[in-house]
Amino acid sequence: MLDHLTFTAPEPKIIQGAKQDWELVIGLEVHAQVASNAKLFSGASTGFGAEPNSHVAFVDAAMPGMLPVINEFCVAQAVRTGLGIKAAINLRSAFDRKNYFYPDLPQGYQISQLYHPIVGEGEVIVDMGPGVARRVRIERIHLEQDAGKSIHDMDPNMSFVDLNRTGVALMEIVSRPDIRGPEEAAAYVSKLRQIMRYLGTCDGNMQNGNLRADVNVSICAPGAYEKYQETQDFSYLGTRCEIKNMNSLRFIQAAIEYEARRQIAIVEDGGKVVQETRLYDPDKGETRSMRSKEEAHDYRYFPDPDLLPLEIEQAWVDDIASSMPELPDAKKARFVGDLGLSEYDAGVLTAEVENADYFEAVSAGRDGKISANWVINELFGRLNKEGLTVETSPVSAQQLGGIIDLIAKGDISGKIAKDLFEIVWTEGGDPAQIVESRGMKQVTDLGAIEKAVDEIIAANPGQVEKAKQNPKLAGWFVGQVLKATGGKANPAAVNDLVAKKLGQ
């Protein structure tokens, strides 16, 4: 399935300091909101945009005597995500309490998984260019509950708390420190988002906070990373700082660039980088300290006494595996191998699951390359111009397929097809009926085409002589004939007749 890819070792981004060169080491903790109608431990809605504190169950509000009950569907979504990244599924996992002051989490602790996560080691294949990819190792995926939202800009003297997100199921996907540059970090998050959207386990909406990343950045001298790989001694990687809650691929790259240079300046000035949690300010383009970084023991984890260990059966995992959809890498490989598409076109068409589904509907039973050309150039180009998506496209896959069918049958030329596309875009309707009712069929009657060619040649003797001296000028006659016939003459037939009449 991945035979078309060449895997390369991570190329470190070299940053020149005032005194020496430095390399970047990056690991990410991606928090993905589970696509579920109910929360992880209650039946409260997960709908976005509701009135503050309107989606809060007694469990979410930590009312006395309330006990959490695991949402089986959320567990299944985590398993599905694990299978999607070729990870080990742990048939026995357990929930722990992470004790920390959360002003927007009523329990005063977070239910998470530290010691026994539901998903073990896996990998994500990150596309770094046509035919080139890298593997980023996944350490684990664990389930945990989200916190609420503190709002500080509604009153000068008070902060407000919205508990609608409290208890929403999150998958925390923890990578190894395998990422070596800002672009690779953004590509990794993008690929992870793509996989989960194909699986239907997270909608990937970064703007709403449904997918956000904590980015761990450190610097090291050239060659130190190789020593870490040999020894697994993290001291070679330097002191890391974590940049919290990044919800933009562009900001992730910018934050890494700034943070790396900040750390280099500290070290080269004789100081030491302090392990801490930082925030990125996109307006100033800089990171700033949020709090000192805690270690796991600082959170005083202990097994949650209200939740029994989670035990699942292999048969249940196998059942989930049997319903897995075709994932983006496999789909892209199929588009290249079976339909003859280029790596680039296949990548564009599989970038979003909705786009891939649309293309599949258009290309079914039709030429793949022609279908791809129309979807990418005509449809996507127009959608981008209008700020639309395939889901809001005025032209359905069936309508676009109908236009391609008319071209294949010779009923319309490529030029007429573009005019027809415009009509369907603005007015709708069945392409075949529009062509019939508006007299848009191309002229294939050779006698009629020959008559038009003869008239153009007879009216332009000077141009005829020039064309005989320079055969490239024959295209002028082709254009004139097509213009005279309103673009309806079959272009191939016009070319043949013009060449024949001019003795070429």
C-alpha positions, -999 to +999 in steps of 0.1 A: +000+000+000+029+024+008+052+011-019+050+044-038+066+062-008+103+066+001+108+069+038+136+092+050+152+098+083+140+131+099+159+160+086+166+184+115+160+220+110+193+237+116+191+271+133+222+293+133+229+308+167+254+335+174+280+310+185+270+277+169+244+257+150+215+241+168+189+214+160+153+212+170+136+183+187+097+184+189+071+161+205+034+168+204+005+160+226-026+163+205-060+166+222-088+155+199-124+158+210-141+125+204-169+127+179-198+117+202-232+131+210-227+125+248-198+132+272-173+107+285-190+100+319-225+115+315-253+118+290-250+155+286-248+169+251-215+178+235-231+203+210-210+234+202-223+269+206-251+263+232-259+288+259-233+288+287-239+260+313-268+245+294-251+212+286-242+202+322-253+170+339-251+165+377-220+143+372-203+171+352-211+196+380-197+172+406-228+172+427-225+151+459-232+114+454-228+115+416-208+087+400-192+086+365-205+060+340-182+053+310-196+060+276-190+029+255-192+047+222-163+070+233-142+039+241-150+025+206-139+057+190-106+056+208-101+020+197-110+029+161-084+058+162-058+034+176-065+009+148-062+038+123-026+045+133-016+008+135-014+009+173-016-017+199-050-019+216-048-026+253-076-050+263-072-038+299-069-001+308-077+020+338-086+056+347-066+077+371-073+110+389-049+138+380-050+162+409-046+198+399-065+230+405-088+235+376-111+265+382-133+252+353-135+215+364-158+212+394-143+179+408-110+197+413-093+168+395-093+154+360-102+118+352-075+106+328-053+076+320-016+076+330-004+042+339-027+020+317-039+038+285-064+023+262-041+025+231-004+017+231+024+023+205+016+032+169+028+054+141+017+082+118+030+084+082+037+121+075+038+132+039+068+155+033+065+159-005+057+138-036+066+102-028+085+112+004+073+104+039+085+100+075+073+079+104+064+096+136+061+071+165+031+074+188+037+065+224+000+061+235-035+074+232-054+078+264-090+089+271-097+118+295-123+144+302-120+180+290-122+210+313-147+238+310-139+274+299-129+303+320-140+337+305-121+367+317-132+395+293-169+399+303-164+418+335-134+438+349-137+423+383-149+388+378-142+357+357-170+336+344-170+298+340-189+279+312-191+241+320-205+230+287-172+214+277-166+199+311-165+161+308-164+161+270-143+131+259-108+138+247-082+115+231-047+126+240-024+114+213+012+115+225+041+114+200+077+105+206+102+133+201+106+123+165+097+156+148+126+178+138+112+210+124+081+234+123+069+223+089+071+186+099+051+194+131+024+211+112+023+182+086+020+157+114-009+174+130-026+178+096-021+141+089-034+131+123-065+153+117-070+138+082-069+102+096-094+110+124-118+127+100-117+097+077-124+075+107-152+098+119-136+098+154-129+136+156-143+163+133-109+181+135-124+215+139-094+235+153-113+268+153-138+254+178-111+238+199-120+203+189-084+196+179-056+214+197-019+206+204+005+210+232+039+214+215+071+204+233+102+221+220+139+217+229+172+224+212+203+203+211+237+205+195+242+187+161+247+150+167+230+149+201+198+135+187+216+105+173+231+099+207+196+100+222+184+074+196+213+051+206+209+054+243+173+067+248+188+091+273+166+122+271+193+144+286+208+147+252+177+165+239+180+195+261+153+210+284+119+211+268+093+238+271+056+231+264+035+255+244-001+249+253-034+248+234-023+255+198-052+254+175-037+266+142-012+249+120+003+283+111+006+293+147+022+260+156+050+267+131+055+303+142+055+293+179+082+266+174+104+291+154+102+317+182+106+293+210+137+277+195+154+310+190+144+321+226+160+289+240+191+294+219+196+329+231+193+318+267+218+289+263+244+309+243+242+337+269+253+312+296+219+306+311+197+275+315+164+268+299+137+263+326+112+236+320+079+253+319+045+257+303+042+286+279+015+302+258+018+316+223+007+352+216-001+354+179-005+392+180+031+396+193+044+365+176+060+353+208+057+327+236+053+338+272+055+319+305+023+304+319+035+283+348+064+261+358+061+227+342+049+199+365+062+164+364+038+134+366+044+130+403+034+166+410-001+158+399-004+130+425-020+105+402-039+076+417-064+051+404-099+065+402-119+047+429-152+053+412-143+035+379-134-001+376-105-011+352-118-011+317-117-046+302-126-051+265-127-083+245-106-090+214-138-099+195-152-064+201-119-049+188-120-072+158-156-061+150-145-025+151-116-033+128-139-050+103-159-018+099-129+005+093-131+027+062-104+031+036-078+054+051-062+083+032-029+066+025-046+036+010-070+057-010-042+079-023-022+048-034-053+034-051-059+067-070-023+066-082-022+029-090-057+022-104-067+056-118-033+067-131-034+100-112-003+119-103+009+119-066+000+156-064-035+152-078-042+122-056-030+142-026-053+171-034-083+148-038-077+128-006-068+158+016-104+160+029-127+130+032-156+149+017-135+158-014-124+122-018-160+110-016-171+136-042-143+126-066-152+089-062-188+097-072-177+117-102-151+092-114-173+061-110-174+045-144-155+074-160-119+083-169-101+090-137-077+116-151-104+136-169-126+134-137-097+146-116-090+175-139-126+187-137-129+183-100-095+200-091-094+227-117-130+236-125-149+227-093-123+233-066-111+264-083-146+278-083-153+267-048-122+284-035-131+316-053-166+316-038-156+304-003-176+272-006-169+235+000-180+204-018-207+200+008-222+234-002-213+231-039-241+242-063-229+215-087-234+179-074-212+150-082-240+136-104-242+169-124-204+171-129-203+135-139-231+142-164-210+170-180-180+146-184-203+120-200-215+145-226-178+153-235-170+116-237-200+110-261-189+139-283-221+158-277-202+188-264-166+202-268-144+212-239-153+248-245-190+242-245-185+220-213-172+251-195-201+271-206-224+243-194-207+241-161-214+278-156-251+273-163-253+244-140-235+263-113-258+293-115-291+278-125-289+241-117-306+215-138-297+183-157-267+189-180-281+167-208-314+184-208-298+218-208-276+209-238-307+196-257-330+225-248-305+252-256-291+237-287-256+234-273-246+201-290-214+204-310-216+201-348-203+167-359-217+169-395-185+170-416-204+186-445-215+215-423-180+219-408-163+217-443-186+244-456-175+267-427-139+259-433-142+267-470-159+300-463-131+311-439-104+301-463-120+318-493-124+350-473-088+351-462-064+344-492-035+364-477-037+344-445-038+312-465-004+320-481+011+328-447-002+295-433+013+276-462+047+292-454+043+287-417+021+257-407+017+269-372-006+297-385-032+271-393-045+275-358-058+309-368-082+292-392-093+267-366-101+295-342-121+314-369-142+283-378-150+276-341-159+313-337-182+312-368-199+281-355-204+295-320-179+270-306-201+241-316-179+226-343-160+195-333-125+208-328-108+176-339-128+176-372-120+213-378-083+207-373-083+178-397-102+197-424-081+229-421-049+208-424-063+190-455-075+222-472-041+240-466-023+210-480-005+203-446 
